[in-house]
Amino acid sequence: MNYLFLAIAIVAEVIGTSFMKLSDGFTRPVPSIVTVAAYLIAFYFLSLTLKTIPTGIAYAIWSGVGIVLIATVAWVFQGQRLDLPAMIGMALIIAGVAVMNLFSSAAAH
């Protein structure tokens, strides 16, 4: 369940960040409400995750996967361009998260 909670937290954070862009500086009510609600859900499920996954590992996964998902959402839905250096950087982030989880003793629960 701990990784399911982390996945929910990540997806909620991606939704919140995506709607933050749509909120236009919190001047549009519906996207603003979605942003706040999504972040509340994200932090609630992150807090549940931190009961069983070490903070550094959970945060590395949260931020790494979140960066890649948010960049993907921005590319697909908001027209953001991703050049080769951006894609290489995101691949390195994914590789770093994978190395931590597969080979680091800090990831042991």
C-alpha positions in Angstrom: 0.0 0.0 0.0 2.9 2.4 0.7 3.8 2.7 -3.0 0.1 3.0 -3.9 -0.2 5.9 -1.5 3.0 7.5 -3.1 1.5 7.0 -6.6 -1.7 8.7 -5.5 0.3 11.6 -4.0 2.4 12.0 -7.2 -0.7 12.0 -9.5 -2.5 14.5 -7.2 0.6 16.7 -7.3 0.8 16.6 -11.1 -2.9 17.5 -11.3 -2.4 20.3 -8.8 0.5 21.7 -10.7 -1.2 21.4 -14.1 -4.3 23.2 -12.8 -2.1 25.9 -11.1 -1.0 26.9 -14.6 -4.7 27.0 -15.6 -5.6 29.1 -12.5 -3.8 32.1 -14.1 -2.3 33.2 -10.8 -5.3 32.0 -8.7 -7.6 34.4 -10.6 -9.8 31.7 -12.0 -11.9 30.0 -9.3 -12.4 26.5 -10.6 -8.8 25.7 -11.5 -7.7 27.4 -8.3 -10.0 25.1 -6.2 -8.8 22.0 -8.1 -5.2 23.1 -7.4 -5.7 23.4 -3.7 -7.8 20.2 -3.4 -5.2 18.3 -5.4 -2.3 19.5 -3.2 -4.3 18.6 -0.1 -4.7 15.1 -1.4 -1.1 14.9 -2.5 0.3 15.9 0.9 -2.2 13.7 2.8 -1.1 10.6 0.8 2.6 11.6 1.0 2.2 11.8 4.8 0.8 8.2 4.8 3.7 7.1 2.6 6.2 8.6 5.0 5.0 6.2 7.7 6.7 3.3 5.9 9.1 4.7 3.3 12.2 6.7 4.3 11.7 10.4 3.7 14.7 10.8 1.3 13.6 7.9 -0.8 10.0 8.9 -0.9 10.9 12.5 -1.8 13.3 11.4 -4.5 10.6 9.2 -6.1 8.0 12.0 -5.6 10.1 14.7 -7.2 11.7 12.6 -9.9 8.5 11.0 -11.2 6.6 14.2 -10.7 9.1 16.2 -12.8 8.8 13.7 -15.7 5.0 13.5 -15.5 4.5 17.3 -15.2 6.9 17.8 -18.2 4.9 15.2 -20.2 1.6 16.8 -19.3 2.9 20.2 -20.2 4.2 18.8 -23.5 1.0 17.0 -24.4 -1.7 19.4 -23.1 0.0 22.8 -22.9 2.3 22.8 -26.0 5.6 23.0 -24.1 8.5 21.9 -26.2 11.0 19.4 -24.9 14.4 19.5 -26.5 17.0 16.8 -26.4 18.8 18.2 -23.3 15.5 18.3 -21.5 14.7 14.7 -22.4 18.2 13.5 -21.5 17.9 15.3 -18.1 14.6 13.6 -17.4 16.1 10.2 -18.4 18.9 10.9 -15.9 16.3 11.7 -13.2 14.5 8.4 -13.9 17.8 6.5 -13.9 18.7 8.1 -10.5 15.4 7.1 -8.9 15.8 3.6 -10.3 19.4 3.3 -9.0 18.3 4.5 -5.5 15.5 2.0 -5.4 17.4 -1.0 -6.8 20.8 -0.6 -5.3 20.8 1.7 -2.3 20.6 0.3 1.2 18.9 3.5 2.2 15.8 2.3 0.2 15.4 -0.7 2.5 12.2 -0.6 4.5 
